[in-house]
Amino acid sequence: MFGSPESDAGSGEDEEASVAASQSFEVVVVGAGLGGLCAALSLRQRGLRVTVVEAAAQLGEIGAGIQTAPNASRILIGLGLRAELERVRTEPQDQVRRRWADGSIIGQLPLGQRVIDQYGAPYWHYHRADLHGVLLEACLDPTGPGPVVEIATSAQVVDLDRADPARPAVLTADGRRFAGDLVIGADGIRSAVRDLAGFDDTLEFSGEMAYRALIPGDLVAADPATRFLVDRFHSTIWYGPDKHLVHYMIRGGQYLNVVAIVPCTEEIARDWSGPATAAQLAAEYEDWDSRVPAVLAKAKDEDVSVWAMYRRRRDPVWVDGRVALLGDACHAMLPYQAQGASQAMEDAAVLAEELGWVTRDGIEAALVRYVDRRAKHAGMVQDASLQNMSFYHLPDGPEQRERDEKLRRFDGESDVSYDWLWNGSPLTDPDTESINYQFAR
Ligand SMILES: Cc1cc2nc3c(=O)[nH]c(=O)nc-3n(C[C@H](O)[C@H](O)[C@H](O)COP(=O)(O)OP(=O)(O)OC[C@H]3O[C@@H](n4cnc5c(N)ncnc54)[C@H](O)[C@@H]3O)c2cc1C
């Protein structure tokens, strides 16, 4: 347990009523992933008391990279995290698109300062653990604005008690009970809160799997064939039949982060994830431009894993009374726009705006407004990410040539444009931190 341990188990009704009258209302957030922590911090900064209930014994993120486009970076900077993030982020200068067979460049989009000038916020890459660590520290910082977030670990939610609809509670496998004025299920793609609240089962398997790997930057730099990846930080997408590959440097070049999408094996579809080796990963791309298997083979086996790609169908129902969902729990999407966590951050910002100014009586309506403002937007990103699955993996031929022409012009890979995506969900509160960002560099 981080912060001061507390659940309302055993507290009497009188005591609860007097606490309720004298304090801001209390939010129970299930899940301490990037979505849950971003929500906890956003709500804390609005003066709300937040308890995060997390199944894992240790808080953290998997050993992999993550990108935040301006729609998410803007929110993180708006939470006052700019200095901390600048210490851990890597800023790509371009997005480069390459053809599988010979590595020829299909298109190149400037990022870096151009994105800041155009969208008022940066495009950044991080090690997931670093981004998670920044959010966690801010949640627990005793000098930060609002009440310190309390976090219970080893607390797997197994039941939801809504006997008193105004005081929903989650129950954990080890018998603890956490009640609040509302419960937010930020517990990921296989959300228990979602199931316990009776929302539809919207889970779908994509038929694909993603290798994730971290490749030591010094090995990439030492090989003349792959040195070009270190000379200028950029993000690369390679397009090929049935497969694609994304890579970018994190921690200032310490690692090349790789996401490699290929057709899924039966074993991984069944187990959801598993270990893998660099040789296995490189073999998936053996007939591609020789630089691809050359760089993939440099991964250390302990830094290679493979994950079945599941998603959720678009679903406008994220709320029931005082229980609502956030992040992958309600809009898990294929990672083909690198937007899953970023959309969860948009959820967090809008949720905090809606809850930030209401009294207890207004919680239900605030949650409905939160969903109204977010579900259609996130649903469009879900659909667009799904569209990219076939668009990215076309066999060579007329359709592929037409696609490459579109990619060259950057006139959209799917039905949503970068302009729409990177401007993000409109926020109502003036966000001076990020507005000032472009002028304070
Ligand atoms: C290969 C790949 C690359 C990606 N790249 C990007 C990217 O570059 N940018 C981007 O924005 N997104 C990216 N995403 C998507 C992103 O990783 C997810 O959308 C995001 O991590 C979801 O965050 P979340 O907090 O909603 O859920 P999660 O990160 O899954 O967190 C859920 C938390 O809830 C906890 N939990 C689960 N069940 C319970 C329970 N019963 N009780 C208590 N706690 C529970 C879990 O332990 C976990 O800590 C990528 C995804 C993949 C697969």
The ligand as an ORCA input file, in Angstrom:
! r2SCAN-3c Opt
* xyz 0 1
  C       2.287     -3.442    -29.051
  C       1.550     -2.280    -28.464
  C       2.041     -0.994    -28.659
  C       1.347      0.111    -28.159
  N       1.852      1.366    -28.344
  C       1.168      2.444    -27.887
  C       1.676      3.763    -28.087
  O       2.767      3.963    -28.628
  N       0.941      4.813    -27.620
  C      -0.256      4.637    -26.988
  O      -0.891      5.619    -26.583
  N      -0.755      3.391    -26.770
  C      -0.070      2.305    -27.196
  N      -0.549      1.037    -26.964
  C      -1.803      0.859    -26.204
  C      -1.560      0.973    -24.710
  O      -0.524      0.113    -24.310
  C      -2.809      0.641    -23.925
  O      -3.923      1.200    -24.548
  C      -2.714      1.190    -22.515
  O      -1.587      0.682    -21.855
  C      -3.976      0.869    -21.724
  O      -3.878      1.450    -20.462
  P      -4.971      1.119    -19.353
  O      -4.495      1.841    -18.128
  O      -6.328      1.359    -19.868
  O      -4.862     -0.460    -19.127
  P      -3.639     -1.343    -18.616
  O      -2.340     -0.739    -18.972
  O      -3.917     -2.731    -19.064
  O      -3.749     -1.265    -17.033
  C      -4.733     -1.969    -16.331
  C      -4.275     -2.162    -14.913
  O      -5.334     -2.772    -14.168
  C      -4.817     -3.826    -13.395
  N      -5.901     -4.808    -13.221
  C      -6.401     -5.661    -14.133
  N      -7.395     -6.401    -13.605
  C      -7.523     -5.987    -12.319
  C      -8.374     -6.377    -11.242
  N      -9.300     -7.331    -11.378
  N      -8.240     -5.753    -10.055
  C      -7.317     -4.765     -9.891
  N      -6.477     -4.367    -10.876
  C      -6.584     -4.971    -12.071
  C      -3.652     -4.365    -14.198
  O      -2.740     -5.069    -13.377
  C      -3.069     -3.076    -14.775
  O      -2.132     -2.487    -13.906
  C       0.134     -0.076    -27.453
  C      -0.350     -1.370    -27.237
  C       0.349     -2.455    -27.747
  C      -0.208     -3.825    -27.522
*
